[in-house]
Structure formats: structure tokens, C-alpha cells
């Protein structure tokens, strides 16, 4: 007998597309992080977003942290239009 899979059908399909894709040098993890950042910026309050970034290891007082917060505010401004 076979054990049931721990993966959802969508996850399996996504992995299949990634492995059979003809695109070379695509960083799927980076794409996922960018999608997560965009979703968080659209839905989180500034405090929630800062907490989320801190939990991911982003130092908000560093150059990277300032760029992340600038991106957050740019996304929020674009969303209000």
C-alpha cells in the first residue's frame, strides 16, 4: 500500500511546472518572497509589516530595511490611487 501524499495537488503542479520550465536561472524562491512582500504590503498595517520583516530577519535600521519600508510605502500609495 502507498502512503497518502503530504503535498497538495497545487504544490505538486507548481513544482512540476518549475522543473519542466524552459526558463533558465529563475529564482522561484525570490519570486515567492516578492509575492509575499507585495501581499503583506497591501494588507498589513505599518506596525504589522515591520513586525513581519523583523521576524524574517530584516534589520529595519539597515539599508535593506529602509529599502523594504520605502517599497511598503510606495505600494500603499499606489494602492490608494
C-alpha positions in Angstrom: 0.0 0.0 0.0 1.1 3.5 -0.6 1.1 6.3 1.9 -1.0 9.4 1.1 1.0 12.3 -0.1 1.6 15.2 2.3 1.6 17.6 -0.7 -1.4 19.4 -2.1 -2.2 19.0 -5.8 -1.5 22.7 -6.4 2.0 22.3 -4.8 2.8 19.3 -7.0 1.6 21.0 -10.1 3.7 24.1 -9.3 6.8 22.0 -8.7 6.2 20.2 -12.0 5.9 23.4 -13.9 9.1 24.8 -12.3 11.1 21.7 -13.1 9.8 21.4 -16.7 10.0 25.1 -17.5 12.4 26.2 -20.2 13.4 29.3 -18.4 16.9 29.2 -17.1 18.3 30.9 -14.0 14.9 31.7 -12.5 14.9 32.0 -8.7 11.5 30.8 -7.7 12.2 31.4 -4.0 12.9 35.0 -4.7 9.7 35.3 -6.8 7.8 33.8 -3.9 9.4 36.3 -1.4 8.5 39.2 -3.7 4.8 38.0 -3.9 4.7 37.6 -0.1 6.1 41.1 0.4 3.6 42.6 -2.0 0.7 40.8 -0.3 1.9 41.9 3.1 2.4 45.5 2.0 -1.2 45.5 0.6 -2.8 44.0 3.7 -0.7 44.8 6.8 -0.6 48.0 8.9 2.8 49.6 9.1 3.3 48.0 12.6 2.3 44.5 11.4 4.6 44.9 8.4 7.6 46.0 10.5 7.0 43.0 12.8 6.8 40.6 9.9 10.0 41.9 8.4 11.8 41.8 11.8 10.7 38.2 12.2 12.1 37.4 8.8 15.5 38.8 9.9 15.4 42.2 8.2 17.1 44.9 10.3 14.9 47.9 9.8 17.7 50.3 10.6 19.9 48.9 7.8 19.9 50.0 4.1 17.9 46.8 3.3 15.4 47.7 5.9 15.0 51.2 4.7 14.5 50.0 1.2 11.9 47.5 2.3 10.0 50.2 4.1 10.3 52.5 1.1 8.8 49.8 -1.0 6.0 49.3 1.5 5.0 53.0 1.4 5.3 53.0 -2.4 2.9 50.1 -2.7 0.5 51.7 -0.2 0.5 54.9 -2.2 -0.1 53.1 -5.4 -3.0 51.1 -3.8 -4.7 54.3 -2.7 -4.9 55.7 -6.3 
